[in-house]
Amino acid sequence: MLRILHTADVHLGARHADMGEQAAGQRERQFAAFRASIDLALAEKVDLVLVAGDLFDSNTQPRRSVERVAAELKRLVDAHIRTVIIPGTHDVYDRSSIYRAYDLKAMAGSTASDDLLTVLDPDHADVHLASIDTIVYGRVFATKRAPSSPLGGLDAAADDRATWKVGMVHGSLAIAGKTDGDEVVVTKEEIGASGLHYLALGHWHSSQRGSSRGTTYAYSGAPEPVALDQDRAGRVLLVTLDRAVDGAVTVAVDERSVGRTVFEAIDLDASTIASQPAVVDDLGKRANADLVLDVRIMGVRPDELDLDTEEIEGQLRDAFFRIRVRDLSKPALTEGALPSPETIAGAYIRDIEARIAELEASDDAMAAAEMRDVLRLGRLLLAGHEVSL
């Protein structure tokens, strides 16, 4: 049996320029998730830890940050748990690579004579870990864009150095029309032909898995979300490889949470909203400092409902880690009998609704939504209401 902890896309040192004063806090959350991953590996007494790329967010990191990472990796070294790391696309193994600038192996207390910590590079495409009867394959390149597939021509089944064959790739699964321009791409056919028992993938920040011709593959996802729309992040994978009496290999993949940030997406029916204060009060009941709350206001909006999503976000900002409110509701078309076309109101309503119909027929949803709001405001003005623009 072989037990693995698989992580990737930790992105330590990310600047988070879009997060303002929350950026430093998010960097600490990411490091805390990395530490929690090490804690889990120690608690579960795994044989092997895999970091499938982008441990660092960039190759430009201060020495103190690298030392902090090395101190965590040393905990694994001291416990005699093997660790294998591959560079990704953010910490790519180019001439300025952080793995060239710092000897992470030595900093973590691993020596040239042991296999406790290995960083694979273009000149070292695999490592034979004899003590756990395992070969880890991790073909990486000296450029961000791979000149070829890292799985091209790999036939691990023909390699008789060890029982367990494990691969690592930082890249995308090929999806026609979507990943053609990605820096590193592998196909399911290449995975199936690789002869690997397990392929640890990095680059996609949401956890997911699959299999191809006997090879199980999985993205662990980022252990703490790097962006605030990654609702399948916050996890690492515990992977168990076992061999049955008949020789068949089984691979079990178990997700474990290590990140603090949680996500919730909710839709509010505009027709049921009494007022903006009522929305703020309702959402405030969900207050959670670790929650990213994504709110959509949907449906048909009553003419009298006046909402300002920026104000709602501002009033609730301190109640959540992050909150986003989007008003996707539509003003209603005119109900009931229309005023006579000879009146200003009748002519106005007929003209605007005709333009809305034309825009919706031509699939110009944005312009149609704007005209629906014009209709709503016009109806209010014609009825003698004061409106805020």
C-alpha positions in Angstrom: 0.0 0.0 0.0 1.1 3.5 -0.8 -0.4 6.6 0.9 0.0 10.0 -0.7 -1.0 13.6 0.1 -1.5 15.5 -3.1 -1.6 19.3 -3.2 -0.8 22.0 -5.7 -1.4 25.7 -6.5 -0.6 26.9 -3.0 0.5 30.3 -4.6 2.5 31.4 -1.5 3.4 35.1 -1.7 0.5 36.1 -4.0 0.1 39.9 -4.0 -3.7 40.0 -4.5 -3.6 43.5 -5.8 -7.4 43.5 -6.3 -8.0 42.8 -2.6 -6.6 46.0 -1.1 -6.2 45.8 2.7 -7.4 42.2 2.7 -4.4 41.1 0.6 -2.1 40.4 3.6 -4.8 38.5 5.4 -5.4 36.3 2.3 -1.6 35.6 2.1 -1.7 34.4 5.7 -4.7 32.2 5.0 -2.8 30.6 2.1 0.2 29.9 4.3 -2.1 28.5 7.1 -3.6 26.1 4.6 -0.2 25.0 3.5 0.7 24.4 7.2 -2.6 22.5 7.7 -1.6 20.3 4.7 1.6 19.4 6.4 -0.2 18.8 9.7 -2.6 16.4 7.8 0.3 14.5 6.2 1.9 14.0 9.6 -1.3 13.0 11.3 -2.2 10.5 8.6 1.4 9.2 8.4 1.4 9.3 4.6 4.4 7.9 2.7 4.7 10.6 0.2 3.7 14.3 -0.3 3.3 15.6 -3.8 3.2 19.4 -4.7 2.1 19.5 -8.3 3.4 23.0 -9.2 2.9 26.6 -8.2 3.9 26.2 -4.6 5.0 29.9 -5.0 3.0 32.5 -6.8 6.1 33.8 -8.5 9.8 33.4 -8.7 10.3 36.7 -6.9 10.0 36.0 -3.2 12.1 37.3 -0.2 14.4 34.8 1.5 12.4 35.0 4.7 9.3 33.6 2.8 11.3 30.8 1.3 12.8 30.0 4.8 9.2 29.9 6.2 8.2 27.3 3.6 11.4 25.3 4.2 10.6 25.2 7.9 7.3 23.5 7.1 8.9 21.0 4.7 11.5 20.2 7.3 8.7 18.8 9.5 8.1 16.2 6.8 11.9 15.6 6.5 12.2 15.0 10.2 9.3 12.6 10.1 10.9 10.7 7.1 8.0 11.4 4.8 9.2 11.8 1.2 8.2 15.0 -0.6 8.4 15.6 -4.4 7.8 19.1 -5.8 7.6 20.2 -9.5 7.7 23.8 -10.6 4.5 25.2 -12.2 3.7 28.0 -14.5 4.0 30.7 -11.8 7.2 29.4 -10.3 8.5 28.1 -13.6 12.0 26.6 -13.8 13.4 29.3 -16.0 16.7 31.2 -15.5 15.2 33.2 -12.6 13.6 30.2 -11.0 13.2 30.3 -7.2 14.4 26.7 -7.2 17.7 27.9 -8.8 18.0 30.8 -6.4 17.4 28.7 -3.3 18.4 25.2 -2.4 15.1 24.2 -0.9 16.2 20.7 -0.3 19.2 21.8 1.9 17.1 24.5 3.6 14.6 21.8 4.6 17.3 19.6 6.1 17.4 17.0 3.3 20.9 16.1 2.2 22.4 15.0 -1.1 22.5 11.4 0.2 18.8 11.1 1.0 15.6 11.2 -1.0 13.5 13.0 1.6 12.9 16.1 -0.5 13.2 16.2 -4.3 12.5 19.1 -6.6 12.3 17.7 -10.2 13.7 19.9 -13.0 14.3 19.6 -16.8 17.4 17.5 -16.1 15.8 15.2 -13.5 12.5 14.0 -14.9 11.8 11.3 -12.3 12.9 10.1 -8.9 13.1 6.5 -7.7 12.1 6.4 -4.0 13.4 2.9 -3.2 12.4 3.0 0.5 8.7 3.3 -0.5 9.0 1.2 -3.7 7.8 4.1 -5.9 8.9 6.1 -8.9 7.6 9.6 -9.3 7.7 11.0 -12.9 7.5 14.8 -13.3 8.7 16.1 -16.6 9.0 19.9 -16.5 10.5 22.5 -18.8 12.7 25.5 -18.6 10.0 27.7 -20.2 6.5 28.5 -19.1 5.0 27.2 -22.4 5.8 23.5 -22.8 7.4 22.6 -26.2 5.6 19.2 -26.0 3.3 17.2 -23.7 5.0 16.2 -20.4 3.4 12.8 -20.9 4.5 12.3 -24.5 6.0 8.9 -24.9 5.8 8.0 -21.2 5.4 4.2 -20.6 5.8 3.8 -16.9 4.5 0.2 -17.1 7.7 -0.8 -18.8 9.8 0.7 -15.9 10.7 -2.2 -13.5 12.5 -0.2 -10.9 9.6 0.0 -8.5 6.0 -1.3 -7.9 4.2 2.1 -7.7 4.2 4.5 -10.7 3.1 8.0 -9.9 3.1 11.0 -12.2 2.9 14.8 -11.7 1.9 17.4 -14.3 1.1 21.1 -13.9 -1.1 21.8 -16.8 -4.6 21.5 -18.3 -6.6 18.6 -19.6 -7.2 19.1 -23.3 -10.7 20.5 -24.0 -11.3 21.5 -27.6 -11.7 25.2 -28.0 -10.9 26.0 -24.4 -7.4 24.8 -23.5 -5.8 24.9 -26.9 -3.8 28.0 -25.9 -2.8 26.9 -22.5 0.9 26.7 -21.6 0.9 23.0 -20.8 -1.8 20.6 -22.1 -2.2 16.8 -21.7 -4.9 14.6 -23.2 -6.9 11.8 -21.6 -5.4 9.5 -24.2 -1.9 10.3 -23.1 -2.9 9.8 -19.5 -4.4 6.4 -20.4 -1.2 5.4 -22.3 1.2 6.5 -19.6 1.1 3.3 -17.5 0.8 5.4 -14.3 -1.2 4.2 -11.4 -1.9 7.8 -10.3 -1.4 11.2 -12.0 -1.3 14.2 -9.6 -2.4 17.3 -11.5 -2.0 21.0 -10.7 -3.0 24.3 -12.4 -6.8 24.1 -12.1 -7.7 25.5 -8.7 -10.9 23.5 -8.2 -10.7 19.8 -7.0 -11.8 17.2 -9.6 -10.9 13.7 -10.7 -11.3 11.1 -13.4 -9.7 8.0 -14.9 -8.4 6.9 -18.3 -7.6 3.2 -19.2 -6.6 2.3 -15.6 -4.9 5.5 -14.7 -6.6 7.6 -12.0 -5.9 11.4 -12.3 -7.0 14.3 -10.1 -6.6 18.0 -9.5 -6.3 18.7 -5.8 -7.3 22.3 -6.3 -5.8 25.1 -4.3 -5.6 24.4 -0.6 -6.9 28.0 0.0 -8.7 29.9 -2.8 -6.5 32.2 -4.8 -9.4 34.0 -6.4 -12.8 34.5 -4.8 -14.8 32.5 -7.3 -13.1 29.1 -6.7 -15.8 27.2 -4.9 -14.0 23.8 -5.2 -10.8 25.1 -3.7 -9.7 24.7 0.0 -8.8 21.0 -0.3 -6.0 18.5 -0.5 -6.3 14.9 -1.6 -5.4 11.8 0.4 -4.7 9.0 -2.2 -4.3 5.4 -1.3 -2.8 2.9 -3.8 -3.3 -0.8 -3.0 -3.0 -4.1 -4.8 -5.6 -6.8 -4.5 -4.8 -10.5 -4.2 -5.4 -10.9 -7.9 -2.8 -8.2 -8.7 -5.3 -5.5 -9.6 -4.4 -2.0 -8.4 -7.0 0.1 -6.7 -6.8 3.8 -6.2 -8.9 5.6 -3.6 -9.0 9.4 -3.5 -10.3 11.2 -0.4 -10.8 15.0 -0.3 -9.9 16.7 2.9 -10.5 20.4 3.8 -7.5 22.5 4.8 -8.6 26.0 3.8 -10.6 28.4 6.0 -12.5 30.3 3.3 -16.0 29.0 2.4 -18.4 30.0 -0.4 -22.1 30.4 -0.6 -24.0 31.5 -3.6 -27.7 32.6 -3.2 -30.4 33.9 -5.5 -32.9 36.4 -4.2 -36.3 36.8 -5.9 -36.7 40.5 -6.6 -40.5 40.2 -6.4 -40.3 39.2 -2.7 -37.9 42.0 -1.6 -39.6 44.7 0.4 -36.8 47.2 0.5 -33.0 47.6 0.5 -32.8 47.7 4.4 -34.7 44.4 4.3 -32.1 42.9 2.0 -29.2 44.1 4.3 -31.0 42.7 7.4 -31.6 39.3 5.7 -28.0 38.9 4.4 -26.5 40.1 7.7 -28.0 37.1 9.4 -25.4 35.0 7.5 -22.5 37.0 8.8 -19.3 34.9 8.8 -15.7 36.2 8.7 -14.6 33.2 6.6 -17.5 33.4 4.1 -17.4 34.6 0.5 -21.0 35.4 -0.2 -22.1 35.7 -3.8 -25.6 37.2 -4.1 -27.7 37.5 -7.3 -31.0 39.4 -7.3 -33.1 37.6 -10.0 -36.6 37.7 -11.5 -38.9 40.7 -12.1 -38.4 43.8 -10.1 -41.3 45.9 -8.8 -41.2 49.5 -10.1 -40.9 50.9 -6.5 -38.0 48.7 -5.5 -34.9 50.9 -5.2 -31.6 49.0 -4.8 -28.0 50.1 -4.9 -25.7 47.0 -4.8 -22.6 49.0 -4.0 -24.3 50.4 -0.9 -25.5 46.9 0.1 -21.9 45.6 -0.2 -20.5 48.5 1.8 -23.0 48.1 4.6 -22.1 44.4 4.9 -18.4 44.5 4.1 -17.3 43.9 7.7 -19.7 41.0 8.2 -18.0 38.7 5.6 -14.6 37.9 4.2 -16.0 39.1 0.9 -19.4 39.9 -0.4 -20.6 40.5 -4.0 -24.1 41.5 -4.8 -25.3 41.6 -8.4 -28.7 42.9 -9.5 -29.7 40.7 -12.5 -33.5 41.4 -12.1 -35.6 42.9 -14.9 -38.2 45.6 -14.6 -41.6 44.4 -15.5 -43.4 45.2 -18.7 -46.6 47.1 -18.3 -49.5 45.0 -16.9 -53.2 45.5 -17.5 -54.8 47.8 -20.0 -52.5 50.5 -21.4 -53.5 54.1 -21.5 -54.8 55.5 -24.7 -52.1 55.9 -27.4 -53.3 59.5 -27.7 -51.9 60.2 -24.3 -48.3 60.9 -23.4 -48.2 57.8 -21.1 -49.8 55.5 -23.7 -47.5 56.7 -26.5 -44.4 56.4 -24.3 -45.2 52.9 -23.0 -46.0 51.5 -26.5 -42.9 53.0 -28.0 -40.5 51.8 -25.3 -42.0 48.3 -25.2 -41.8 48.0 -29.0 -38.1 48.8 -28.7 -37.6 46.3 -25.9 -39.3 43.6 -28.1 -37.0 44.4 -31.0 -33.8 44.2 -28.8 -34.9 41.0 -27.2 -35.7 39.5 -30.6 -32.1 40.4 -31.7 -30.6 38.9 -28.6 -29.2 42.2 -27.4 -29.9 41.4 -23.7 -27.9 44.3 -22.3 -29.6 47.0 -24.4 -33.0 45.3 -23.7 -32.3 45.4 -19.9 -31.4 49.1 -20.1 -34.6 49.9 -22.0 -36.7 47.9 -19.4 -35.2 50.2 -16.8 -36.0 53.3 -18.9 -39.6 52.0 -19.0 -39.7 51.5 -15.2 -38.4 55.0 -14.5 -40.7 56.5 -17.1 -43.7 54.9 -15.5 -42.7 56.1 -12.1 -42.2 59.7 -13.4 -45.5 59.7 -15.2 -47.2 58.5 -12.1 -45.8 61.4 -10.1 -43.2 59.5 -8.1 -39.7 60.9 -7.3 -37.0 58.7 -8.7 -33.2 58.6 -8.0 -30.9 58.1 -11.0 
